C-alpha cells in the first residue's frame, strides 16, 4: 500500500502548480510523464521533488506530444 502524501488538517499556502502536484499525489498517481515547457514546468519541479518521498516516479519525454501519448 502506498503511503498517503496528505494526512490530517494541516493548512499551507501554495501556488496553483504546487497544488496540482500535491493533488496528483493525493489522488494516487504513480508516475508523471512530462516535457519541460511552460506553464507546467513548476508542476514537474514540484513533482520531482515530492514524488520520490512517496515511491512515485517521473519520466521526461522527448517532446510535449509524446508526453500526452505515453
C-alpha positions as MATLAB code, in Angstrom:
seq = 'XXXXXXXXXXXXXXXXXXXXXXXXXXXXXXXXXXXXXXXXXXXXXXXXXXXXXXXXXXXXXXXXXXXXXX';
ca = [
       0.000    0.000    0.000;
       1.317    3.429   -0.938;
       1.737    5.971    1.824;
      -0.768    8.841    1.623;
       1.020   12.141    0.966;
      -1.551   14.277    2.760;
      -2.989   13.424    6.156;
      -4.629   15.463    8.870;
      -5.823   19.034    8.590;
      -2.609   20.999    8.189;
      -3.003   24.197    6.185;
      -0.391   25.598    3.841;
      -0.112   28.399    1.325;
       0.753   27.023   -2.118;
       0.865   28.123   -5.708;
      -1.649   26.607   -8.108;
       1.063   24.475   -9.716;
       2.245   23.154   -6.360;
      -1.369   22.297   -5.517;
      -1.668   20.318   -8.771;
       1.413   18.246   -7.866;
       0.107   17.545   -4.346;
      -3.366   16.725   -5.683;
      -1.914   14.203   -8.140;
      -0.032   12.530   -5.299;
      -3.123   12.519   -3.079;
      -5.182   11.023   -5.923;
      -2.742    8.128   -6.178;
      -0.839    8.977   -9.366;
       2.181    6.662   -9.564;
       4.131    8.369  -12.336;
       4.233   11.676  -14.181;
       5.206   11.883  -17.830;
       6.311   15.333  -18.886;
       8.387   17.626  -21.001;
       9.741   20.914  -19.638;
       7.596   23.564  -21.307;
       5.835   26.475  -19.672;
       3.393   26.892  -17.958;
       3.593   23.411  -16.401;
       7.344   23.497  -15.646;
       6.660   24.203  -11.978;
       4.387   21.165  -11.690;
       7.263   18.953  -12.876;
       9.688   20.610  -10.460;
       7.366   20.074   -7.502;
       6.585   16.506   -8.602;
      10.261   15.539   -8.974;
      10.950   16.926   -5.510;
       7.948   15.330   -3.777;
       7.304   12.064   -5.632;
      10.422   10.088   -4.573;
       9.460   10.595   -0.919;
       6.303    8.581   -1.641;
       7.732    5.970   -4.025;
       6.455    7.706   -7.164;
       8.344    8.314  -10.424;
       8.858   10.834  -13.214;
       9.689   10.192  -16.863;
      10.863   13.078  -19.034;
       9.737   12.520  -22.609;
      11.333   13.713  -25.851;
       8.647   16.351  -26.513;
       5.267   17.569  -25.298;
       3.394   15.417  -27.818;
       4.907   12.141  -26.622;
       4.161   13.122  -23.009;
       0.471   13.069  -23.878;
       0.613    9.643  -25.527;
       2.974    7.761  -23.213;
];
